[in-house]
Amino acid sequence: MGTTPTLLTTDSKSSTSATAGSSTGSYLIPRTLFGELQMAVRKRLVLRALAAKVIGPGSIPGSSIDIPLQTRDTMVVQRVTEGAVIPLDAESYSGFNLKPYKYGVRIMITREMQEDSMFDVMAKLRLCLFAEPVSIYRGSVVKLEVVLANEDILQPSKKYPVRLQIVGPDNIRLFDRIIEIELPVSDGKKELPFAFEIFNEEIKIDGPSGQYRFLANFEHGAAATGGEAKFYVTDVADMPSVETEVVLWGEDVGLEKWLNNHQIRTRKFDTNVSDRRELILVSNKVEEPGDLTVFRDLAIRMAKGSSVVFLSPEVFREDENTTKWLPVKDKGEIGVPANEEEFKILRWLYIADDWAKRHPVFDELPSGTILDYAIYRDIIPDKIWFDGQSPSQAVAGTICTSIGYSSGLILAVQELGAGQFILNTMHIRQNLEKDPTAERLLRNMLNYAARDIPKPAEKLPDDFENQLKLIGL
C-alpha cells in the first residue's frame, strides 16, 4: 500500500482523541489503522461519449422534459423507373416525458471538526500581529502592532515578558526587543476588556528584497497562539531597467515625472513620427483632439509594428460605451459583469478569485496560480474585460463561482498587424508612488512590449482599411 500504519494502543493519544466518548468507545486491544482511506468502487458509470444524449440541469426549465423520438422504419425508400413519379412518404414520431430525480446528501460535520477549524478563533490566549503596509520599499517605514487577546489566562498585576522580532530573508534579524506587559486589576464594577494593545510602533526597514516576518512570543509564564505577521520589502536596485524610449500618448504630468525620476527615457507623442516602431504608453487621458482620428492613427502605428501599453481602461470609454475605442472587432465590456440572475464579480463576502499565468509581465512576482492577496491587494481591480473576443494571450483574470458565475480578464495581450497592445485594468498607475508591485508590473510590461521595437516598421496589409472598419475605426 505504501502507507505506514498507525498503531493505536490503550494509552495512545490518537486512540483517545479518535474514539473516546464515541459510540465505539476506546480501544482495549491495540488496533492498526491505515492513514489512507480506501475508496469504494464507483458503480454504474456510463462513459459520457457513449451516451445518446446528455441533458444538464440547466436544460430542463421545469420539473420534466418531453423527449421526441423518431419511429424506426416508418419511411420507406422505394425503387422507381426512369421518368416515373417518386412516391411521397412521411416519418412517424412518438415521444415520452422524462422526469429527473434529485439526489443529494449533507456531510455530517462533527463537533471535533468544527473545533479544529476554529482553533485560532477559539484560542483563549492569542497574540494578534499586524504589519502595514504589507509591501514596501527598502528604507521605508512599516507600522507594527500587537494586540493581546486574553480570556482569563493571564493573571492581573503579574508581569509577562514578550519578545518581538523582525526576521528577513536568510533569517537575518533586523529587530529584537523584549517588552513587559502587565494586565490591570479589575475594580469589581466591570470586567476587563478581552483585547489589549501591547505594542504599536513604526520601524524603518533597511534590508534586502524578500519576505519578512514580524514575530512575537512569551518568553515564559504563558504560551499563546498566533504571533506572526508577514510583509514584503523591495530594494529599488533590484528593479529591472527599461532601456527603450517610452512615447507618452495623452497627457499625464505625474506619470511623465515618475518615469524620468526613475531613469526611464520618455518623449511626447509626435504625429509626424511614423517611420519607425515605437513603445507607446497610454495613461488615463486621450491624446488631443480625442476623437476617431487619434485612435485610428494609433491602430495604424500598431499595424506597422509599434507596441502600446494601456494603463487605464478609461481611455476606451465614450459616454456609456466602455469599449468604444478598444481596437478589436468584438469589443465586449469593461466593468463589473452580471448575468441574468444579477450575480456579479464581488469583492466582499462572496469574493472572486484573481489569477495570473506565468508570463514575462509577472517576472519576479508570484504567478501561475491564484494571486496572493497580501501582495496584490492594492493592485487587484474591480473592473474587468468580459464578453469580448479571445485575446492573443490571456495573462491574468478574475473568476467568481462562490455565488453564480462571472469571469473576465484584467490583463491581456492582443496582436494587431505586426504590432500589439496590452490591455490592463489593474491599479498600476494609481500605486506607482507607493507600491513596489505596481512599479515592477509596469517595468515588466514595458520591457515585454519593447522586444521587437528595434526592428524596422512593416508596411500596412493591403486589406487594412477593411480591418479598421471591422474594429470600428
Contacts in CASP RR format, 6 or more apart in sequence:
PFRMAT RR
TARGET T0000
AUTHOR 0000-0000-0000
METHOD contacts of the structure
MODEL  1
MGTTPTLLTTDSKSSTSATAGSSTGSYLIPRTLFGELQMAVRKRLVLRAL
AAKVIGPGSIPGSSIDIPLQTRDTMVVQRVTEGAVIPLDAESYSGFNLKP
YKYGVRIMITREMQEDSMFDVMAKLRLCLFAEPVSIYRGSVVKLEVVLAN
EDILQPSKKYPVRLQIVGPDNIRLFDRIIEIELPVSDGKKELPFAFEIFN
EEIKIDGPSGQYRFLANFEHGAAATGGEAKFYVTDVADMPSVETEVVLWG
EDVGLEKWLNNHQIRTRKFDTNVSDRRELILVSNKVEEPGDLTVFRDLAI
RMAKGSSVVFLSPEVFREDENTTKWLPVKDKGEIGVPANEEEFKILRWLY
IADDWAKRHPVFDELPSGTILDYAIYRDIIPDKIWFDGQSPSQAVAGTIC
TSIGYSSGLILAVQELGAGQFILNTMHIRQNLEKDPTAERLLRNMLNYAA
RDIPKPAEKLPDDFENQLKLIGL
1 34 0 8 1.000
1 36 0 8 1.000
3 34 0 8 1.000
3 35 0 8 1.000
3 36 0 8 1.000
5 32 0 8 1.000
5 33 0 8 1.000
5 34 0 8 1.000
5 35 0 8 1.000
6 14 0 8 1.000
6 32 0 8 1.000
6 33 0 8 1.000
6 34 0 8 1.000
6 35 0 8 1.000
7 30 0 8 1.000
7 32 0 8 1.000
8 14 0 8 1.000
8 15 0 8 1.000
8 18 0 8 1.000
8 27 0 8 1.000
8 30 0 8 1.000
8 31 0 8 1.000
8 32 0 8 1.000
8 33 0 8 1.000
9 15 0 8 1.000
9 27 0 8 1.000
9 30 0 8 1.000
10 26 0 8 1.000
10 27 0 8 1.000
10 28 0 8 1.000
10 29 0 8 1.000
10 30 0 8 1.000
12 27 0 8 1.000
15 26 0 8 1.000
15 27 0 8 1.000
16 26 0 8 1.000
17 112 0 8 1.000
18 33 0 8 1.000
19 25 0 8 1.000
19 26 0 8 1.000
19 27 0 8 1.000
20 26 0 8 1.000
48 54 0 8 1.000
53 67 0 8 1.000
55 65 0 8 1.000
55 98 0 8 1.000
57 100 0 8 1.000
59 65 0 8 1.000
60 100 0 8 1.000
63 99 0 8 1.000
64 97 0 8 1.000
64 98 0 8 1.000
64 99 0 8 1.000
64 100 0 8 1.000
65 97 0 8 1.000
65 98 0 8 1.000
65 100 0 8 1.000
66 95 0 8 1.000
66 96 0 8 1.000
66 97 0 8 1.000
66 98 0 8 1.000
67 95 0 8 1.000
67 96 0 8 1.000
67 97 0 8 1.000
67 98 0 8 1.000
68 93 0 8 1.000
68 94 0 8 1.000
68 95 0 8 1.000
69 93 0 8 1.000
69 94 0 8 1.000
69 95 0 8 1.000
69 96 0 8 1.000
70 91 0 8 1.000
70 92 0 8 1.000
70 93 0 8 1.000
71 91 0 8 1.000
71 92 0 8 1.000
71 93 0 8 1.000
71 94 0 8 1.000
74 90 0 8 1.000
74 91 0 8 1.000
74 92 0 8 1.000
75 89 0 8 1.000
75 90 0 8 1.000
75 91 0 8 1.000
76 89 0 8 1.000
78 87 0 8 1.000
80 86 0 8 1.000
80 87 0 8 1.000
115 122 0 8 1.000
119 225 0 8 1.000
120 126 0 8 1.000
120 225 0 8 1.000
120 226 0 8 1.000
123 149 0 8 1.000
123 224 0 8 1.000
123 225 0 8 1.000
123 226 0 8 1.000
124 150 0 8 1.000
124 151 0 8 1.000
124 152 0 8 1.000
124 153 0 8 1.000
125 148 0 8 1.000
125 149 0 8 1.000
125 150 0 8 1.000
125 151 0 8 1.000
125 153 0 8 1.000
125 154 0 8 1.000
125 222 0 8 1.000
125 223 0 8 1.000
125 224 0 8 1.000
125 225 0 8 1.000
126 148 0 8 1.000
126 149 0 8 1.000
126 224 0 8 1.000
126 225 0 8 1.000
126 226 0 8 1.000
126 227 0 8 1.000
127 146 0 8 1.000
127 147 0 8 1.000
127 148 0 8 1.000
127 149 0 8 1.000
127 162 0 8 1.000
127 216 0 8 1.000
127 217 0 8 1.000
127 224 0 8 1.000
127 225 0 8 1.000
127 226 0 8 1.000
127 227 0 8 1.000
128 146 0 8 1.000
128 147 0 8 1.000
128 148 0 8 1.000
128 149 0 8 1.000
128 195 0 8 1.000
128 226 0 8 1.000
128 227 0 8 1.000
129 144 0 8 1.000
129 145 0 8 1.000
129 146 0 8 1.000
129 214 0 8 1.000
129 215 0 8 1.000
129 216 0 8 1.000
129 226 0 8 1.000
129 227 0 8 1.000
129 228 0 8 1.000
129 229 0 8 1.000
130 143 0 8 1.000
130 144 0 8 1.000
130 145 0 8 1.000
130 146 0 8 1.000
130 147 0 8 1.000
130 229 0 8 1.000
131 142 0 8 1.000
131 143 0 8 1.000
131 144 0 8 1.000
131 145 0 8 1.000
131 212 0 8 1.000
131 214 0 8 1.000
131 229 0 8 1.000
131 230 0 8 1.000
131 231 0 8 1.000
132 142 0 8 1.000
132 143 0 8 1.000
132 145 0 8 1.000
133 142 0 8 1.000
133 231 0 8 1.000
133 378 0 8 1.000
133 434 0 8 1.000
133 435 0 8 1.000
134 230 0 8 1.000
134 231 0 8 1.000
134 232 0 8 1.000
134 374 0 8 1.000
134 375 0 8 1.000
134 377 0 8 1.000
135 231 0 8 1.000
135 232 0 8 1.000
135 234 0 8 1.000
135 374 0 8 1.000
135 375 0 8 1.000
135 378 0 8 1.000
135 435 0 8 1.000
135 436 0 8 1.000
135 437 0 8 1.000
136 142 0 8 1.000
136 205 0 8 1.000
136 231 0 8 1.000
136 232 0 8 1.000
136 233 0 8 1.000
136 234 0 8 1.000
136 436 0 8 1.000
137 233 0 8 1.000
137 234 0 8 1.000
137 235 0 8 1.000
137 236 0 8 1.000
137 436 0 8 1.000
138 205 0 8 1.000
138 206 0 8 1.000
138 207 0 8 1.000
138 208 0 8 1.000
138 209 0 8 1.000
138 233 0 8 1.000
138 234 0 8 1.000
138 235 0 8 1.000
138 236 0 8 1.000
139 204 0 8 1.000
139 205 0 8 1.000
139 206 0 8 1.000
139 207 0 8 1.000
140 204 0 8 1.000
140 205 0 8 1.000
141 202 0 8 1.000
141 203 0 8 1.000
141 204 0 8 1.000
141 205 0 8 1.000
142 202 0 8 1.000
142 203 0 8 1.000
142 205 0 8 1.000
142 231 0 8 1.000
143 200 0 8 1.000
143 201 0 8 1.000
143 202 0 8 1.000
144 164 0 8 1.000
144 166 0 8 1.000
144 199 0 8 1.000
144 200 0 8 1.000
144 201 0 8 1.000
144 202 0 8 1.000
144 203 0 8 1.000
144 214 0 8 1.000
144 229 0 8 1.000
145 197 0 8 1.000
145 199 0 8 1.000
145 200 0 8 1.000
146 162 0 8 1.000
146 164 0 8 1.000
146 197 0 8 1.000
146 198 0 8 1.000
146 199 0 8 1.000
146 200 0 8 1.000
146 216 0 8 1.000
147 195 0 8 1.000
147 196 0 8 1.000
147 197 0 8 1.000
147 198 0 8 1.000
148 154 0 8 1.000
148 181 0 8 1.000
148 195 0 8 1.000
148 196 0 8 1.000
148 197 0 8 1.000
148 198 0 8 1.000
148 224 0 8 1.000
149 194 0 8 1.000
149 195 0 8 1.000
150 183 0 8 1.000
150 194 0 8 1.000
150 195 0 8 1.000
150 196 0 8 1.000
151 194 0 8 1.000
153 222 0 8 1.000
154 160 0 8 1.000
154 183 0 8 1.000
154 222 0 8 1.000
155 183 0 8 1.000
156 183 0 8 1.000
156 184 0 8 1.000
156 185 0 8 1.000
156 186 0 8 1.000
156 192 0 8 1.000
157 182 0 8 1.000
157 183 0 8 1.000
157 184 0 8 1.000
157 185 0 8 1.000
158 182 0 8 1.000
158 183 0 8 1.000
159 180 0 8 1.000
159 181 0 8 1.000
159 182 0 8 1.000
160 180 0 8 1.000
160 181 0 8 1.000
160 182 0 8 1.000
160 218 0 8 1.000
160 221 0 8 1.000
160 222 0 8 1.000
161 178 0 8 1.000
161 179 0 8 1.000
161 180 0 8 1.000
161 218 0 8 1.000
161 219 0 8 1.000
161 220 0 8 1.000
162 178 0 8 1.000
162 179 0 8 1.000
162 180 0 8 1.000
162 181 0 8 1.000
162 198 0 8 1.000
162 199 0 8 1.000
162 216 0 8 1.000
162 217 0 8 1.000
162 218 0 8 1.000
162 219 0 8 1.000
163 176 0 8 1.000
163 177 0 8 1.000
163 178 0 8 1.000
163 215 0 8 1.000
163 216 0 8 1.000
163 217 0 8 1.000
163 218 0 8 1.000
163 219 0 8 1.000
164 175 0 8 1.000
164 176 0 8 1.000
164 177 0 8 1.000
164 178 0 8 1.000
164 179 0 8 1.000
164 199 0 8 1.000
164 214 0 8 1.000
164 215 0 8 1.000
164 216 0 8 1.000
165 173 0 8 1.000
165 175 0 8 1.000
165 176 0 8 1.000
165 177 0 8 1.000
165 213 0 8 1.000
165 214 0 8 1.000
165 215 0 8 1.000
165 216 0 8 1.000
166 173 0 8 1.000
166 174 0 8 1.000
166 175 0 8 1.000
166 176 0 8 1.000
166 203 0 8 1.000
166 205 0 8 1.000
166 212 0 8 1.000
166 213 0 8 1.000
166 214 0 8 1.000
166 215 0 8 1.000
167 173 0 8 1.000
167 174 0 8 1.000
167 212 0 8 1.000
167 213 0 8 1.000
167 215 0 8 1.000
168 174 0 8 1.000
168 207 0 8 1.000
168 210 0 8 1.000
168 211 0 8 1.000
168 212 0 8 1.000
168 213 0 8 1.000
169 208 0 8 1.000
169 209 0 8 1.000
169 210 0 8 1.000
169 211 0 8 1.000
169 212 0 8 1.000
172 207 0 8 1.000
172 208 0 8 1.000
174 205 0 8 1.000
174 206 0 8 1.000
174 207 0 8 1.000
174 212 0 8 1.000
175 203 0 8 1.000
178 219 0 8 1.000
179 198 0 8 1.000
179 199 0 8 1.000
181 196 0 8 1.000
181 198 0 8 1.000
183 192 0 8 1.000
183 196 0 8 1.000
184 192 0 8 1.000
186 192 0 8 1.000
199 216 0 8 1.000
205 212 0 8 1.000
205 233 0 8 1.000
207 233 0 8 1.000
207 235 0 8 1.000
208 233 0 8 1.000
208 235 0 8 1.000
209 233 0 8 1.000
209 234 0 8 1.000
209 235 0 8 1.000
209 238 0 8 1.000
210 232 0 8 1.000
210 233 0 8 1.000
210 234 0 8 1.000
211 230 0 8 1.000
211 231 0 8 1.000
211 232 0 8 1.000
212 230 0 8 1.000
212 231 0 8 1.000
212 232 0 8 1.000
212 233 0 8 1.000
213 228 0 8 1.000
213 229 0 8 1.000
213 230 0 8 1.000
214 228 0 8 1.000
214 229 0 8 1.000
214 230 0 8 1.000
214 231 0 8 1.000
215 227 0 8 1.000
215 228 0 8 1.000
216 227 0 8 1.000
216 228 0 8 1.000
217 224 0 8 1.000
217 227 0 8 1.000
218 224 0 8 1.000
230 374 0 8 1.000
232 374 0 8 1.000
232 375 0 8 1.000
232 436 0 8 1.000
234 436 0 8 1.000
234 440 0 8 1.000
238 364 0 8 1.000
239 436 0 8 1.000
239 439 0 8 1.000
239 440 0 8 1.000
239 443 0 8 1.000
240 363 0 8 1.000
240 364 0 8 1.000
240 440 0 8 1.000
240 443 0 8 1.000
240 444 0 8 1.000
240 447 0 8 1.000
241 263 0 8 1.000
241 443 0 8 1.000
242 264 0 8 1.000
242 443 0 8 1.000
242 446 0 8 1.000
242 447 0 8 1.000
242 450 0 8 1.000
243 450 0 8 1.000
244 265 0 8 1.000
244 279 0 8 1.000
244 446 0 8 1.000
244 447 0 8 1.000
244 450 0 8 1.000
244 453 0 8 1.000
245 265 0 8 1.000
245 266 0 8 1.000
245 267 0 8 1.000
245 279 0 8 1.000
246 259 0 8 1.000
246 264 0 8 1.000
246 265 0 8 1.000
246 266 0 8 1.000
246 267 0 8 1.000
246 279 0 8 1.000
246 280 0 8 1.000
246 281 0 8 1.000
246 446 0 8 1.000
247 266 0 8 1.000
247 267 0 8 1.000
247 268 0 8 1.000
247 269 0 8 1.000
247 278 0 8 1.000
247 279 0 8 1.000
247 280 0 8 1.000
247 281 0 8 1.000
248 255 0 8 1.000
248 256 0 8 1.000
248 259 0 8 1.000
248 266 0 8 1.000
248 267 0 8 1.000
248 268 0 8 1.000
248 269 0 8 1.000
248 281 0 8 1.000
248 283 0 8 1.000
249 269 0 8 1.000
249 280 0 8 1.000
249 281 0 8 1.000
249 282 0 8 1.000
249 287 0 8 1.000
249 298 0 8 1.000
249 308 0 8 1.000
250 269 0 8 1.000
250 282 0 8 1.000
250 283 0 8 1.000
250 285 0 8 1.000
250 286 0 8 1.000
250 287 0 8 1.000
250 288 0 8 1.000
251 285 0 8 1.000
252 283 0 8 1.000
252 284 0 8 1.000
252 285 0 8 1.000
252 429 0 8 1.000
255 281 0 8 1.000
255 283 0 8 1.000
255 311 0 8 1.000
255 429 0 8 1.000
255 432 0 8 1.000
256 266 0 8 1.000
258 432 0 8 1.000
258 433 0 8 1.000
259 266 0 8 1.000
260 266 0 8 1.000
262 439 0 8 1.000
264 446 0 8 1.000
269 280 0 8 1.000
269 287 0 8 1.000
271 297 0 8 1.000
274 300 0 8 1.000
274 301 0 8 1.000
274 304 0 8 1.000
275 457 0 8 1.000
276 456 0 8 1.000
276 457 0 8 1.000
277 304 0 8 1.000
277 305 0 8 1.000
277 306 0 8 1.000
277 307 0 8 1.000
277 419 0 8 1.000
277 452 0 8 1.000
277 453 0 8 1.000
277 454 0 8 1.000
277 455 0 8 1.000
277 456 0 8 1.000
277 457 0 8 1.000
278 301 0 8 1.000
278 306 0 8 1.000
278 307 0 8 1.000
278 453 0 8 1.000
279 306 0 8 1.000
279 307 0 8 1.000
279 309 0 8 1.000
279 446 0 8 1.000
279 449 0 8 1.000
279 450 0 8 1.000
279 453 0 8 1.000
280 298 0 8 1.000
280 301 0 8 1.000
280 306 0 8 1.000
280 307 0 8 1.000
280 308 0 8 1.000
280 309 0 8 1.000
281 308 0 8 1.000
281 309 0 8 1.000
281 311 0 8 1.000
281 446 0 8 1.000
282 308 0 8 1.000
282 309 0 8 1.000
282 310 0 8 1.000
282 311 0 8 1.000
282 312 0 8 1.000
282 315 0 8 1.000
283 311 0 8 1.000
283 312 0 8 1.000
283 315 0 8 1.000
283 429 0 8 1.000
284 311 0 8 1.000
284 312 0 8 1.000
284 314 0 8 1.000
284 315 0 8 1.000
284 429 0 8 1.000
285 315 0 8 1.000
286 294 0 8 1.000
286 315 0 8 1.000
286 325 0 8 1.000
287 294 0 8 1.000
287 298 0 8 1.000
288 294 0 8 1.000
292 473 0 8 1.000
295 325 0 8 1.000
295 327 0 8 1.000
295 473 0 8 1.000
296 468 0 8 1.000
296 473 0 8 1.000
298 308 0 8 1.000
298 327 0 8 1.000
299 327 0 8 1.000
299 416 0 8 1.000
299 468 0 8 1.000
299 471 0 8 1.000
299 473 0 8 1.000
300 460 0 8 1.000
300 464 0 8 1.000
300 468 0 8 1.000
301 308 0 8 1.000
302 308 0 8 1.000
302 327 0 8 1.000
302 416 0 8 1.000
302 417 0 8 1.000
302 419 0 8 1.000
302 420 0 8 1.000
302 421 0 8 1.000
303 416 0 8 1.000
303 417 0 8 1.000
303 418 0 8 1.000
303 419 0 8 1.000
303 458 0 8 1.000
303 460 0 8 1.000
303 461 0 8 1.000
303 464 0 8 1.000
303 467 0 8 1.000
304 418 0 8 1.000
304 419 0 8 1.000
304 457 0 8 1.000
304 458 0 8 1.000
304 459 0 8 1.000
304 460 0 8 1.000
305 417 0 8 1.000
305 418 0 8 1.000
305 419 0 8 1.000
305 420 0 8 1.000
305 452 0 8 1.000
305 455 0 8 1.000
305 457 0 8 1.000
305 458 0 8 1.000
306 419 0 8 1.000
306 453 0 8 1.000
306 457 0 8 1.000
307 419 0 8 1.000
307 420 0 8 1.000
307 421 0 8 1.000
307 422 0 8 1.000
307 449 0 8 1.000
307 450 0 8 1.000
307 452 0 8 1.000
307 453 0 8 1.000
308 420 0 8 1.000
308 421 0 8 1.000
308 422 0 8 1.000
308 449 0 8 1.000
309 421 0 8 1.000
309 422 0 8 1.000
309 424 0 8 1.000
309 445 0 8 1.000
309 446 0 8 1.000
309 449 0 8 1.000
310 316 0 8 1.000
310 421 0 8 1.000
310 422 0 8 1.000
310 423 0 8 1.000
310 424 0 8 1.000
311 424 0 8 1.000
311 428 0 8 1.000
311 429 0 8 1.000
311 442 0 8 1.000
312 424 0 8 1.000
312 429 0 8 1.000
313 322 0 8 1.000
313 334 0 8 1.000
313 335 0 8 1.000
313 383 0 8 1.000
313 385 0 8 1.000
313 423 0 8 1.000
313 424 0 8 1.000
313 425 0 8 1.000
315 325 0 8 1.000
316 322 0 8 1.000
316 323 0 8 1.000
316 324 0 8 1.000
316 325 0 8 1.000
316 326 0 8 1.000
316 334 0 8 1.000
317 323 0 8 1.000
317 324 0 8 1.000
317 325 0 8 1.000
317 334 0 8 1.000
318 324 0 8 1.000
318 325 0 8 1.000
322 333 0 8 1.000
322 334 0 8 1.000
322 335 0 8 1.000
323 331 0 8 1.000
323 332 0 8 1.000
323 333 0 8 1.000
323 334 0 8 1.000
323 385 0 8 1.000
324 331 0 8 1.000
325 473 0 8 1.000
326 332 0 8 1.000
326 334 0 8 1.000
326 423 0 8 1.000
327 414 0 8 1.000
327 416 0 8 1.000
327 421 0 8 1.000
327 471 0 8 1.000
327 473 0 8 1.000
328 388 0 8 1.000
328 389 0 8 1.000
328 414 0 8 1.000
328 471 0 8 1.000
329 389 0 8 1.000
329 470 0 8 1.000
329 471 0 8 1.000
330 388 0 8 1.000
330 389 0 8 1.000
331 388 0 8 1.000
331 389 0 8 1.000
332 385 0 8 1.000
332 386 0 8 1.000
332 387 0 8 1.000
332 388 0 8 1.000
332 389 0 8 1.000
333 385 0 8 1.000
333 386 0 8 1.000
333 387 0 8 1.000
333 388 0 8 1.000
334 383 0 8 1.000
334 384 0 8 1.000
334 385 0 8 1.000
334 386 0 8 1.000
334 425 0 8 1.000
335 382 0 8 1.000
335 383 0 8 1.000
335 384 0 8 1.000
335 385 0 8 1.000
335 386 0 8 1.000
336 344 0 8 1.000
336 345 0 8 1.000
336 382 0 8 1.000
336 383 0 8 1.000
336 384 0 8 1.000
337 344 0 8 1.000
337 345 0 8 1.000
337 384 0 8 1.000
337 386 0 8 1.000
337 387 0 8 1.000
337 406 0 8 1.000
337 407 0 8 1.000
337 408 0 8 1.000
338 344 0 8 1.000
338 406 0 8 1.000
339 404 0 8 1.000
339 405 0 8 1.000
339 406 0 8 1.000
341 404 0 8 1.000
343 400 0 8 1.000
343 403 0 8 1.000
343 404 0 8 1.000
343 405 0 8 1.000
343 406 0 8 1.000
344 400 0 8 1.000
344 406 0 8 1.000
345 352 0 8 1.000
345 382 0 8 1.000
345 384 0 8 1.000
345 398 0 8 1.000
345 400 0 8 1.000
345 406 0 8 1.000
345 408 0 8 1.000
346 352 0 8 1.000
346 400 0 8 1.000
346 402 0 8 1.000
346 403 0 8 1.000
347 382 0 8 1.000
350 400 0 8 1.000
350 402 0 8 1.000
350 403 0 8 1.000
351 400 0 8 1.000
351 402 0 8 1.000
352 398 0 8 1.000
352 399 0 8 1.000
352 400 0 8 1.000
352 402 0 8 1.000
352 406 0 8 1.000
353 370 0 8 1.000
353 398 0 8 1.000
353 399 0 8 1.000
353 400 0 8 1.000
353 401 0 8 1.000
354 370 0 8 1.000
354 371 0 8 1.000
354 376 0 8 1.000
354 380 0 8 1.000
354 396 0 8 1.000
354 397 0 8 1.000
354 398 0 8 1.000
354 410 0 8 1.000
355 368 0 8 1.000
355 369 0 8 1.000
355 370 0 8 1.000
355 371 0 8 1.000
355 396 0 8 1.000
355 397 0 8 1.000
355 398 0 8 1.000
355 399 0 8 1.000
356 362 0 8 1.000
356 367 0 8 1.000
356 368 0 8 1.000
356 369 0 8 1.000
356 371 0 8 1.000
356 395 0 8 1.000
356 396 0 8 1.000
356 397 0 8 1.000
356 411 0 8 1.000
357 367 0 8 1.000
357 368 0 8 1.000
357 394 0 8 1.000
357 395 0 8 1.000
357 396 0 8 1.000
358 367 0 8 1.000
358 368 0 8 1.000
359 367 0 8 1.000
359 393 0 8 1.000
359 395 0 8 1.000
360 444 0 8 1.000
360 447 0 8 1.000
360 448 0 8 1.000
361 395 0 8 1.000
361 396 0 8 1.000
361 411 0 8 1.000
361 422 0 8 1.000
361 441 0 8 1.000
361 444 0 8 1.000
361 445 0 8 1.000
361 448 0 8 1.000
362 368 0 8 1.000
362 395 0 8 1.000
362 396 0 8 1.000
362 441 0 8 1.000
362 444 0 8 1.000
363 440 0 8 1.000
363 444 0 8 1.000
364 440 0 8 1.000
364 444 0 8 1.000
365 375 0 8 1.000
365 437 0 8 1.000
365 440 0 8 1.000
365 441 0 8 1.000
365 444 0 8 1.000
366 372 0 8 1.000
366 375 0 8 1.000
367 396 0 8 1.000
371 380 0 8 1.000
371 396 0 8 1.000
373 380 0 8 1.000
375 437 0 8 1.000
376 437 0 8 1.000
378 427 0 8 1.000
378 431 0 8 1.000
378 435 0 8 1.000
378 437 0 8 1.000
378 438 0 8 1.000
379 426 0 8 1.000
379 427 0 8 1.000
379 428 0 8 1.000
379 431 0 8 1.000
379 435 0 8 1.000
379 437 0 8 1.000
379 438 0 8 1.000
379 441 0 8 1.000
380 410 0 8 1.000
380 426 0 8 1.000
380 427 0 8 1.000
381 410 0 8 1.000
381 425 0 8 1.000
381 426 0 8 1.000
381 427 0 8 1.000
383 425 0 8 1.000
384 397 0 8 1.000
384 398 0 8 1.000
384 407 0 8 1.000
384 408 0 8 1.000
384 409 0 8 1.000
384 410 0 8 1.000
384 425 0 8 1.000
385 408 0 8 1.000
385 409 0 8 1.000
385 410 0 8 1.000
385 412 0 8 1.000
385 423 0 8 1.000
385 425 0 8 1.000
386 406 0 8 1.000
386 407 0 8 1.000
386 408 0 8 1.000
386 409 0 8 1.000
391 409 0 8 1.000
391 412 0 8 1.000
391 413 0 8 1.000
391 414 0 8 1.000
391 423 0 8 1.000
392 412 0 8 1.000
392 413 0 8 1.000
392 414 0 8 1.000
392 415 0 8 1.000
392 420 0 8 1.000
393 412 0 8 1.000
393 413 0 8 1.000
393 414 0 8 1.000
394 409 0 8 1.000
394 412 0 8 1.000
395 409 0 8 1.000
395 411 0 8 1.000
395 412 0 8 1.000
395 413 0 8 1.000
396 409 0 8 1.000
396 410 0 8 1.000
396 411 0 8 1.000
396 426 0 8 1.000
397 407 0 8 1.000
397 408 0 8 1.000
397 409 0 8 1.000
397 410 0 8 1.000
397 411 0 8 1.000
398 406 0 8 1.000
398 407 0 8 1.000
398 408 0 8 1.000
398 409 0 8 1.000
398 410 0 8 1.000
399 406 0 8 1.000
399 407 0 8 1.000
399 408 0 8 1.000
400 406 0 8 1.000
400 407 0 8 1.000
409 423 0 8 1.000
409 425 0 8 1.000
410 424 0 8 1.000
410 425 0 8 1.000
410 426 0 8 1.000
411 422 0 8 1.000
411 423 0 8 1.000
411 424 0 8 1.000
411 425 0 8 1.000
411 426 0 8 1.000
412 422 0 8 1.000
412 423 0 8 1.000
413 420 0 8 1.000
413 421 0 8 1.000
413 422 0 8 1.000
413 423 0 8 1.000
414 420 0 8 1.000
414 421 0 8 1.000
414 422 0 8 1.000
414 423 0 8 1.000
417 458 0 8 1.000
417 461 0 8 1.000
417 464 0 8 1.000
418 457 0 8 1.000
418 458 0 8 1.000
419 452 0 8 1.000
420 449 0 8 1.000
422 445 0 8 1.000
422 448 0 8 1.000
422 449 0 8 1.000
424 445 0 8 1.000
426 441 0 8 1.000
427 438 0 8 1.000
428 438 0 8 1.000
428 441 0 8 1.000
428 442 0 8 1.000
429 438 0 8 1.000
430 438 0 8 1.000
431 437 0 8 1.000
431 438 0 8 1.000
432 438 0 8 1.000
432 439 0 8 1.000
432 442 0 8 1.000
461 467 0 8 1.000
END
